[in-house]
């Protein structure tokens, strides 16, 4: 039963990747929106490709070791792409630039060093940093009265999705693969996998909302 639920959530997540890819491709050439949103289709594109490789691996049509490396390399893209998006949205003061650059320089080498160890530590660090960047974004946003209608701002919904999604992922990522392998009950293992996917599912629902804002 647990495996069926897990695969069902994986199908939902795969569908959301392709939905967001289709939606953001539609705004790729829209000159009325900012440049960052014109290239945002790259994020669901990578997710869709990795998700398709997941299903190929699931049916033993793709090598598991190669998929693991590709999946963990995608963590670097996930972290770098979303970090850059949030960084461009925070206050451009020197202190925030300094903090962002220092954190980025420290974390990227660690992610690269850790990605081949088969653990979730790099995931936890990447999502933890995204969570911190989102806190900077909302601090800047609400430290002075907003001049725009936030509910109509795509960036507001994207950063909200990243904040909630990364917040859901951090507790799961804190468990390394060796600990998960000690779980004898497979139902619990699949339940933890579902909880991990919820972070990405929440994020992609918020991305759909951000796209709808570009149509208004």
Buried (B, 14 or more C-beta within 10 A) or exposed (E): EBEEBBBEBBEBBBBBBBBBBEBBEEBEEEEEBBEBBBEBBEBBBBBBBBBBBBBEBEEEEBEEEEBBEBBBBBBBBBBBBBBBBBBEBBBEEEEBEEBBEEBBEEBBEEBEEBBEEBBBBBBBBBBBBBBBBBBBBBEBBEEEEEEEEBEEBBBBBBBBBBBBBBBBBBBBBEBBEEEBEEBEEEEEBBBBBBBBBBBBBBBBBBBBBBBEBBEE
